[in-house]
Amino acid sequence: MSNLREIIKQLAAQHLPEAIQTRRKIHANPELSFKERATKDLICAELTNIGLTEFRIMGGTGVVVDIKGKNESSRFFALRADIDALPIQEATEAEYSSMNPGVMHACGHDVHTTCLLGAAKILFETREKWQGTIRCIFQPGEELLPGGASILIKEGVLDAPQPLSIIGQHVFPELQAGKVGFRSGEYMASADEIYLTVKGKGGHGAMPHKNIDPILIASHIIIALQQISSRNANPETPTVLSIGKIEGLGATNVIPSTVELEGTFRTFDETWRKQAHQLIQSTAEGIAQSMGGSCDVDIRMGYPVLKNDEILTPKSKALALAYLGQENVIDLERRMTAEDFAYYTHHVPGTFYRLGTASSDGSNSYPVHHPQFNIDERAIETGMGLMAWLAIGQLD
């Protein structure tokens, strides 16, 4: 394996200039969730150039291809990258900046796609040196419910045959390029969307006694919802309930008839997650009714808790240590952010790790979803080489 490791490193370094150009093409032409038609075409063209022509289109704009090693083997493994962008106006001023107004690869999915394409090329070029089959999944729609992962799973991406396990990676601007991070067990939270419509009776702001003020009702609901986390959740279970949007559309002297609230609920406990949904509904409806109004509650189930397999993950970390060295592999903390990769981990053992993308001088450290997010492109060499190495190592 040590000889193969060095071959993979050499191929990753050799292919880096071309991979950077591929990443810049994708970055300059970002597409929103489930609309990634040009991205899909680029992926198909790149796979064809590699020599991989038997790919499948799944989820409308997703691409799936199997790479077979030498001999027949029942060992079957999967790698995944997401391909969609975000509705953000880019402000990086890079020469390869987004050409689609209001759309940007601000979460690094262009990097994920490029790294998996690079890994696919390395795997294809080394296919006589390993046994088994590796499925590469280029998944659409990670940024938008219900999540492309759930759709591809329903379409059979984990069937015929089912992979033994699956690995995905995500950019991490808090970590320097050349480094990666792992965590076993619970890693990322579930994420649900909360939509509340508070209904009252609008009228003149000078005559509140003739109205039922939904602004006031909404204020009481917001405060009460915070107590669901502080007084009902187990203190040892991380829980977040945040209201991020309030829309009343009244005026200085106008009390509106309705107020719209939108927010998110996140936790690491699936049982508590369901209980909290019931508490959110009963609290909002009860307060509104007690104040003479009403509240329509719509809680949309989002991505589940992401749990990194406790056998697969330590093995992946050990492989990363062998590939990158101890100084370049760190342990990660739990995060309240969410990822639809979690759906895969509820069907097969999975590991979701982080790829450092910051420059050593402190640049390229803007957080994901920021209009100035960018990467140190040397991270791509690490990303594509390590993905190939991890896949082969899991098959060994």
N, C-alpha and C positions, 0 to 999 in steps of 0.2 A: 504493500500500500504506500510505503514511503516514496517509491519511485513514481507511482501514479500521482501522488500529491504534488511532486515537483513538476510533473508534466502539466497538471492542471494550472499550477501557478504560472508556468511559462506561457500557456495558451491564454490565460486571462490577461497577462501583460501584453501579449502580442495583439490581442483583439481589442484592447482598450481604445485606441484612436477611433476605430470604426464604431465601437459601441457609443462613444461620446457623440459622434455625429448622428447616430440613430436616436439617442436620447434628445438631442436638440431638435430633431425633426418632430418628435412626438410632443416636446414641450411647446414648440411654436404653433402646433395645431391641436390644441386641447379640445376635448368634447365632453359634454355633460353626460351624466349617468344614463345608460341605455340608448344613447345616441352616438356611440363611438364607432360610426361606420368607417370613417377614414382610418382610424386607429386599427380597426379590425383588418382592413385591407393592407395596411403597412405590415402588421404582424404576419399575415398570410404570405406576403411577398418576401419577408425576411426568412420565414421558415422554408419557403420554396428555394431560396438562394442557398440555404444551408444544405438542402437535400431532403427535407422533411415535407412531403407533399400529401400524405394521407392524414390531413387534419379535419376536424369536425367543427362546425359552427353551432354553438349552443347559447341559449339565452338571447338570441337575436344578434348580438354583436360579440359574443365570447368565442374564443378559439381554443380548442383542445387537441393536443397531439401526443402520441405515445412514441417514445424512443426505446428501442429494444437493444439490449446488449447481446453478447455472444451466447449461443446455445439457447435452448428453451428453459425457462425457469418460472416457477410459480411466484417468485418474489416480485412484488409489485408496489411501487412507491409513487407519491405525487408531490409536485411542487406547484405553488400557486402565486400569481401576481394579479393585482387589480389594475384596470386600465383607464378609469374615468377621471375627469377633472372636476373642479369646483366653480360655482358662480361667483368668481372674484375677479376684479380688475387688476391685472398685474402691474407692479410698480418697481420691477427689478432693473429696468433699463438695460437688460442683457441684449446682446445682438440677436439672440434666438428667442426673444420675448414673444409672448402669445400674440398671434395675429387675429385671434377671435375676441372681439371686444366683450368684456365682462365674463370671460371664461379663462381659467388658469389652472395649471398643474401645481397647486399650492400645497398639496399633500404628498408629493413625491411619487405618484403613481406612474409617471413617466420613467422614473428611476427603477421602480419595481418591474415594469414591463421590459425595460432594456436589460436589466440584470437577468431576467428569466430567459430572454432571447439569447443572451450571451452564454448562460448556463446550458441552454439547449444545444448551442453550437459546440461547446466543449464536450458535452455528453455524446453528441453524434460523432465527433472526431475521435473520441476515446472508446467507442462502443465495443471494440474487440478486446478491451481490457477489463470489462466487468460483466456480470451476469444479472439478468432480470429485466424488468421493464419500468421505465420512469415516465409518468404522465405529467405533462406541462399544461397547466390550466391558466389561461389568460382570461380573467373574469371581469365582466362588465358590472357597473352599477353598485360599487361598494358604498358610495356616499349617499344613497337614496333608498329609503324603505320600499319594498321589503328586503332589499339587498340582493345583489346578483348571486351570492353564494347559495341562498335558499332556493333560487330559481334553478340554478345548475344542478343542485342536488336532486330536485324533483325531476329534472330531465335525465338523471342517471349518470352524472359525472363521476360518482363514486361507485358505479356498478360495472360489471362485465370486464374484468373482475373488480372487486372492491380492493383498493390499495390497503396495504398493511398499516400505513400511516401517511401523514401529509405535513409539509413544512411551508411556511410563508415568512417573508421578512418585510420590515417597514423602516423607512428612513427615520433617523433620530438625530435632529440638529443639536441636541444637548451633548452629543458624543462626537469626538474627533473622527474624521475619516480614517479608515484602516482598523477601527475598533468595532466590536459588536457586543451585544448584551443578551443574556438569557435569564429566564425565571421559570422554575417549575411550579405547577399548581395554578391557583387563581392568579390571573394576570390583568385582565381587563374587565370592566364592569358591563352588566346589562345596560341597555339604554332604551327608555320608552318615551314617547312624545305625549304631552298633556295639552289638550285643547278644551278650554272652558268658555262657555257663553253665559254671562250673567245677564239676566233679564229683569228690568224694573219698569218704571213708568216715568218717561221723560217730561220735562217741562221747564219753566222759568227758574233760573238759579236763585231768584229773590223770594220764591215761594216753595221752599223745600217741603213744607207740610202738605202740599198738594201732589207731591211726586213720590216715587219709590226710587231712591238714588242707587243705581247700579255701580257707580264709582265707589261709594262708601261700602257697599256690599262686597265688591271685589277686593277692597283694601282689607277687610276683615278676613276674607278667604285666604288671601296671600299670607297674612300673619299666621293664621291657624294652620296652614299647610306646613309651615316650617316646624311646627310642633310634632308633626307626624314623624319626622326624622329624629328630633331631639328627645321625644318622650315615648316613642313606640318602638323604634329600632333598637336592637341590641347594640350597645356601645362598641362591641368588638366587630360589628359588621359595618364596613364603610357604606354610607348611604348619602346620596345627594338629591335634593329636590330644589330645583331652581326655576323661577318664573322669569323668562327673558323678554316677554313682549306683553304690553298692555295697550289696548286701543279702545278709547272711549268715544272719540269724535264728537265731543260736546264743545262748549266754548266758555268764555269767562262768565257768561250769564245763561248758559244752557246746560241743563242736566240731560244727558243722553238716555235713551231707552235701553241700550245694551252696551256691554263692555266685553271685549274679547281678550282672553288671557292665553298665553302659550308658554310651555315650559318643558322641562325634562326631569325624569326620575331615573336614578341609577343606583345599582347596588351589586353585591357579590353573592347574594343568597336568593335562589329562585323561589323558595317557599315564602320568604318575607316579601319578595317582589310582588307576588299575587295578593298577599294580605294588604300591602301598602296601597295597591290599586283600589281595593275596596274601601280603605280608609279615606283616600283622596276623594272618591265619589261621595261617600256618606258625609264627609266634612263639608265639602263644597255645597252639596244639595241642602244639607241641614242648616247651614248658616244663611244661605239665600232665602230659604223658606221662613226662618225665624225673623227675618227682616222684611218680610212681605214680598219678596221677589222669588225668582227661581234660577236654577243653574243647569244647563245642559253639559254633561261631562262626556268627553271622548278621549279615552286613553288608548293610544295605538302601540301595540307591542312591537318593540324594536329588537335589536340584536341581543342574544342571550349572553350569559357570562362566558368569557373565554378562559378555558382551563388548559394550560400546557401539560401534556402527559408527563407523569412523573417517572417514567422509564425512558421514553423517547427523548425528553429534554436534557437530562444529564448526559445521555449518550451523544446528543448533538453538541452540547457544550464541550464534551471531551474531544470530539472531532474538530471543533473550532479551535480549541487550545492547540491541538496538533498542527493545525493549518496556519494559525496566526501567531501563536505564542501567548504565554500567560499574561503578558502586559497589555494585550489587545483584546481580552475577553473579560467582561464585567458581569456582575449580578445586578438585575433590575429590580426596582420597586414596583408594587402594584399601581395601576393607573385607573382613574375613573372615566377615562375615555373608552370608547367602544369600537368594535370591529366586527364586520360580518364574517370574517374568518372563523369566528366562534361557532358558526353553524357546522363547519366541517368537524370541529373538535367534539361535537355532540354525536357524531356518527363514527369517526375513526380517531385513533390517537393522533394528536397534532402538536406541533410546536410553532409558535410565532415569536420570532426574535427580532432584535433591533439592529439596524445598520447605521453606524456613525457617519455623518455627512458634513460636519463642521470643519473648517480649515484650522490649521494649527495657530494661525495668527488671530483667531477669534472671529473671523468673518464667516459668512454663510451659517450664522447661528440664529437667524430669525425662526420663530416657531412655525410649525405647519399651520396652514389656513391663514397665513399672513401674506399680504400682497407683495412683500419683498422676500418671501422664502426662496432660497436657492441652495445649491449644494456645491461642495468641493467634488468635482467630477472624478477624482481619483478613487472615491468611494465605490464607483461602479466596478472597478477591477476587483475589489474585495467582495462586492456583492455577487457578481456572476461566478467568480471562482469558488467562493464558499458554498453557494447553492449547489453547484455541481459536485463538490467534494462531499457535502452532507448527504446528498441523494445516493451517491455511490457507497458511502460509508454505512448508510442504513440498510442497503441491500447486502452488505458483506456479512 
